[in-house]
Amino acid sequence: MSFEGVHAPLVTPFSQDGEIDHALLAKHATGLVGRLSGLGVGGTTGEYYALTLDEREKTFNTVTEAVGGRTFLSAGINATTTRDVIHLGLAAKRAGMSALLMATPYYAQPTQEELLAHFLKVDDAVDLPVMLYNFPARTGTEISDDVLAKLLERPNFQAMKESTGDVGHLHHLITHFGERLVVSCGMDDQALEFFAWGARSWVGAAANFIPETHVELLETCKAGDFAKGRRLMTQLLPVLELLERSGKFIQYVRYGCELAGVPVGAARAPLGGLTDDEKRGFAAVVQPLLRQGR
């Protein structure tokens, strides 16, 4: 088990009263075991920013109790302060998580020197394998080459989920760091470009509801069959473009789970829902893929 392969960043199911449905979270995680290389808890797709620290810890425990030891589990531990990140990292380690997903602290916008010190302090305190998460559009801070190079001197820093959306930066990562770093696709509508450049990992939100299609695309490209890869990506692209470009990423992932027979409730406010037209349009492109995965 490792950072390679397809990993689903799990949604956080909510009941009608807005509380976390832990039984459904455990069921959803269990239903994906064996279909993917791993699962992530506490990522953007799980709306970590909308959960309290206590709620986040409980989701770590729920998933490890349900599927721990049966698949690779990564814990998203991002927060605005180093203290809270360490707190969450230690909670994830106690729960039995395999690894950590670490983004830059959002909103605070540390300098690169401060960012390096932050990552090193967390590594010193927690000591688990790490996938970095480079998503400056969400966090406000990028992970620079200098910081990445220094982190790669430590054995725990092994992978990076690249979500800048800049294909040129993907080329740069692969050519400059690819031998030391597992580069993971974090911009779903660019998955084919990632795999053409040798990326062997995909943390894909839509794997919550169409996991087999994700695995088939990655494995096809790893085998070098890019003609088939383009055909598969052509089928997936309408789904992935809605996720990445609609402004309703989480809402569409949640509705995708409902279409797959796992209704996980509505997102927490301030996020709303989908219109009837949006639901019909999404169902039209998802349902053919659901039928293929059965």
C-alpha positions as CSV (number, residue, x, y, z in Angstrom):
1,M,0.0,0.0,0.0
2,S,1.3,3.4,-1.0
3,F,0.5,6.8,-2.4
4,E,0.4,5.3,-5.9
5,G,-2.9,4.3,-7.6
6,V,-6.3,5.9,-7.3
7,H,-7.4,7.2,-3.9
8,A,-10.9,8.7,-3.1
9,P,-11.0,11.7,-0.8
10,L,-14.2,10.7,1.0
11,V,-17.2,12.9,1.3
12,T,-18.5,13.5,4.8
13,P,-22.1,12.2,5.0
14,F,-24.5,14.5,6.9
15,S,-27.9,13.6,8.3
16,Q,-31.0,15.8,7.8
17,D,-30.1,17.8,11.0
18,G,-26.7,18.5,9.6
19,E,-24.7,16.2,11.9
20,I,-22.2,13.7,10.6
21,D,-23.7,10.3,9.8
22,H,-20.8,8.1,11.1
23,A,-22.6,4.9,10.2
24,L,-23.0,6.0,6.6
25,L,-19.4,7.2,6.5
26,A,-18.2,3.7,7.6
27,K,-20.5,2.0,5.1
28,H,-19.3,4.3,2.3
29,A,-15.7,3.6,3.1
30,T,-16.3,-0.1,3.3
31,G,-18.0,-0.1,0.0
32,L,-14.9,1.4,-1.7
33,V,-12.3,-1.0,-0.2
34,G,-10.9,-3.3,-2.9
35,R,-12.0,-1.0,-5.7
36,L,-9.3,1.6,-5.1
37,S,-5.8,1.9,-3.8
38,G,-6.7,4.0,-0.9
39,L,-9.1,6.4,0.8
40,G,-8.6,9.9,2.2
41,V,-10.4,11.4,5.2
42,G,-10.5,15.1,5.9
43,G,-9.8,16.5,2.5
44,T,-11.5,19.3,0.7
45,T,-14.1,16.9,-0.6
46,G,-14.9,16.0,3.0
47,E,-15.4,19.7,3.8
48,Y,-12.8,19.6,6.5
49,Y,-13.0,23.4,6.8
50,A,-16.6,23.1,7.8
51,L,-16.0,20.6,10.6
52,T,-14.8,21.2,14.2
53,L,-11.5,19.6,15.3
54,D,-13.5,17.1,17.4
55,E,-15.6,16.2,14.4
56,R,-12.5,15.7,12.3
57,E,-10.9,13.4,14.9
58,K,-14.1,11.3,15.0
59,T,-14.1,10.9,11.2
60,F,-10.5,9.5,11.5
61,N,-11.7,7.0,14.1
62,T,-14.8,6.0,12.2
63,V,-13.0,5.2,9.0
64,T,-10.0,3.4,10.7
65,E,-12.4,1.3,12.8
66,A,-14.3,0.4,9.6
67,V,-11.5,-0.4,7.2
68,G,-8.2,0.1,8.9
69,G,-5.6,-2.5,7.8
70,R,-7.6,-3.2,4.7
71,T,-6.6,-0.2,2.6
72,F,-4.2,2.7,2.6
73,L,-5.7,5.6,4.6
74,S,-4.5,9.2,4.5
75,A,-5.7,11.9,6.9
76,G,-6.1,15.4,5.7
77,I,-4.9,17.6,8.6
78,N,-4.9,21.1,7.2
79,A,-5.7,24.0,9.5
80,T,-4.8,27.6,9.9
81,T,-2.3,27.1,12.7
82,T,0.7,24.7,13.2
83,R,-0.7,23.8,16.6
84,D,-4.0,22.6,15.2
85,V,-2.3,20.7,12.3
86,I,-0.1,18.9,14.8
87,H,-3.1,18.2,17.0
88,L,-4.9,16.6,14.1
89,G,-1.8,14.7,12.9
90,L,-1.4,13.1,16.3
91,A,-5.1,12.2,16.4
92,A,-4.8,10.6,12.9
93,K,-1.7,8.6,14.1
94,R,-3.6,7.4,17.2
95,A,-6.5,6.4,15.1
96,G,-4.2,4.2,12.9
97,M,-4.1,6.3,9.7
98,S,-1.4,5.2,7.2
99,A,-0.3,8.7,6.1
100,L,-1.0,12.4,6.1
101,L,-2.2,14.9,3.5
102,M,-0.7,18.3,4.2
103,A,-1.6,21.5,2.4
104,T,-0.4,25.0,3.2
105,P,-2.3,26.7,6.0
106,Y,-5.2,28.5,4.4
107,Y,-5.8,32.2,4.7
108,A,-2.7,32.8,6.9
109,Q,-0.4,33.0,3.8
110,P,2.9,32.3,5.4
111,T,6.2,33.1,3.7
112,Q,8.1,30.3,2.2
113,E,10.5,30.2,5.1
114,E,7.6,30.1,7.5
115,L,5.9,27.4,5.4
116,L,9.1,25.2,5.5
117,A,9.3,25.6,9.3
118,H,5.6,24.7,9.6
119,F,6.0,21.4,7.6
120,L,9.1,20.5,9.5
121,K,7.5,21.0,12.9
122,V,4.6,18.8,11.9
123,D,6.9,16.1,10.7
124,D,9.0,16.2,13.8
125,A,5.8,15.9,16.0
126,V,3.8,13.3,14.0
127,D,6.3,11.2,12.0
128,L,4.1,9.6,9.3
129,P,4.5,9.5,5.5
130,V,3.2,12.7,3.9
131,M,1.6,13.7,0.6
132,L,1.9,17.4,0.2
133,Y,-1.1,19.3,-1.3
134,N,-0.2,22.2,-3.6
135,F,-3.5,24.1,-4.2
136,P,-2.7,27.9,-4.0
137,A,-6.1,28.9,-5.4
138,R,-7.7,27.5,-2.2
139,T,-5.1,28.2,0.4
140,G,-3.5,31.4,-0.9
141,T,0.1,30.0,-0.7
142,E,2.1,27.8,-3.1
143,I,4.7,25.2,-2.2
144,S,7.9,26.5,-3.9
145,D,10.7,24.5,-5.4
146,D,13.0,25.5,-2.6
147,V,10.6,24.3,0.1
148,L,9.9,21.1,-1.8
149,A,13.6,20.3,-2.3
150,K,14.3,20.8,1.4
151,L,11.3,18.6,2.4
152,L,12.4,15.8,0.1
153,E,15.6,15.5,2.1
154,R,13.4,13.9,4.8
155,P,12.0,10.4,4.2
156,N,8.4,11.1,5.2
157,F,7.8,13.6,2.4
158,Q,7.0,11.2,-0.5
159,A,4.3,12.6,-2.7
160,M,2.5,15.8,-3.8
161,K,-1.0,16.3,-5.0
162,E,-0.6,18.9,-7.7
163,S,-3.7,21.1,-8.0
164,T,-2.5,24.4,-9.6
165,G,-4.2,23.7,-12.9
166,D,-1.0,24.8,-14.6
167,V,0.2,22.0,-17.0
168,G,3.5,23.8,-17.3
169,H,4.0,23.3,-13.6
170,L,3.2,19.6,-13.9
171,H,5.9,19.3,-16.6
172,H,8.3,21.1,-14.2
173,L,7.5,18.8,-11.2
174,I,7.9,15.6,-13.3
175,T,11.2,16.6,-14.9
176,H,12.8,18.2,-11.8
177,F,11.4,16.0,-9.0
178,G,9.8,13.0,-10.5
179,E,12.5,10.5,-9.5
180,R,12.1,11.5,-5.8
181,L,8.4,12.4,-5.7
182,V,5.1,10.6,-6.3
183,V,3.2,13.2,-8.3
184,S,-0.5,12.8,-7.9
185,C,-3.2,14.2,-10.1
186,G,-5.1,16.8,-8.2
187,M,-6.8,18.6,-11.2
188,D,-9.3,16.0,-12.4
189,D,-10.0,17.4,-15.8
190,Q,-6.2,17.2,-16.6
191,A,-5.9,13.5,-15.6
192,L,-4.8,12.3,-19.0
193,E,-2.1,15.0,-19.1
194,F,-0.8,13.8,-15.7
195,F,-0.6,10.2,-16.8
196,A,1.0,11.0,-20.1
197,W,3.8,12.6,-18.2
198,G,4.2,9.6,-15.9
199,A,2.1,10.4,-12.8
200,R,1.1,7.2,-11.1
201,S,-1.3,8.6,-8.5
202,W,-4.7,10.2,-8.6
203,V,-6.6,11.6,-5.7
204,G,-9.9,11.9,-7.5
205,A,-13.2,13.1,-5.9
206,A,-15.4,11.4,-8.4
207,A,-13.9,8.1,-7.4
208,N,-16.4,8.4,-4.6
209,F,-19.1,7.3,-7.1
210,I,-17.3,6.0,-10.3
211,P,-14.2,4.3,-8.9
212,E,-13.8,1.7,-11.6
213,T,-13.6,4.3,-14.4
214,H,-10.8,6.1,-12.6
215,V,-8.8,2.9,-12.0
216,E,-9.3,1.9,-15.6
217,L,-8.0,5.2,-17.0
218,L,-4.9,5.2,-14.8
219,E,-4.1,1.5,-15.5
220,T,-4.6,2.0,-19.2
221,C,-2.2,4.9,-19.3
222,K,0.3,3.1,-17.2
223,A,0.2,0.3,-19.7
224,G,1.0,2.8,-22.5
225,D,-2.3,2.6,-24.3
226,F,-3.0,6.3,-24.7
227,A,-5.4,5.8,-27.6
228,K,-7.7,3.9,-25.3
229,G,-6.8,6.4,-22.6
230,R,-8.1,9.3,-24.7
231,R,-11.4,7.4,-25.3
232,L,-11.9,6.8,-21.6
233,M,-11.0,10.4,-20.8
234,T,-13.5,11.6,-23.4
235,Q,-16.2,9.7,-21.5
236,L,-15.1,11.1,-18.1
237,L,-14.4,14.6,-19.1
238,P,-18.0,16.0,-19.0
239,V,-18.2,14.8,-15.4
240,L,-14.8,16.1,-14.4
241,E,-15.3,19.5,-16.1
242,L,-18.5,20.0,-14.1
243,L,-16.6,19.2,-10.9
244,E,-13.7,21.5,-11.6
245,R,-15.3,24.4,-13.4
246,S,-18.9,24.8,-12.2
247,G,-18.3,26.4,-8.9
248,K,-20.2,23.5,-7.3
249,F,-17.5,20.9,-6.9
250,I,-18.7,19.4,-3.6
251,Q,-22.4,19.6,-4.5
252,Y,-21.8,17.6,-7.7
253,V,-19.7,15.0,-5.8
254,R,-22.5,14.6,-3.3
255,Y,-25.1,14.2,-6.0
256,G,-22.9,11.7,-7.8
257,C,-22.9,9.6,-4.6
258,E,-26.7,9.7,-4.6
259,L,-26.8,8.6,-8.2
260,A,-24.6,5.7,-7.2
261,G,-27.0,4.6,-4.5
262,V,-25.2,6.3,-1.5
263,P,-27.1,9.5,-0.6
264,V,-24.8,11.4,1.7
265,G,-26.9,14.5,2.4
266,A,-26.4,18.2,1.6
267,A,-23.2,20.2,2.0
268,R,-23.0,22.5,5.0
269,A,-23.8,26.1,4.6
270,P,-22.7,28.4,3.1
271,L,-22.8,25.9,0.2
272,G,-26.2,25.2,-1.2
273,G,-27.5,22.5,-3.5
274,L,-28.0,21.9,-7.2
275,T,-30.9,23.1,-9.3
276,D,-33.1,20.5,-11.0
277,D,-31.6,21.4,-14.3
278,E,-28.1,20.9,-12.9
279,K,-29.1,17.5,-11.5
280,R,-30.5,16.4,-14.8
281,G,-27.4,17.5,-16.7
282,F,-25.1,15.7,-14.3
283,A,-27.2,12.6,-14.2
284,A,-27.1,12.4,-18.0
285,V,-23.2,12.2,-18.0
286,V,-22.8,10.1,-14.9
287,Q,-25.3,7.3,-15.3
288,P,-23.7,5.8,-18.4
289,L,-20.4,5.5,-16.4
290,L,-22.3,4.0,-13.5
291,R,-23.7,1.3,-15.7
292,Q,-20.3,0.5,-17.1
293,G,-18.9,0.1,-13.6
294,R,-21.4,-2.5,-12.6
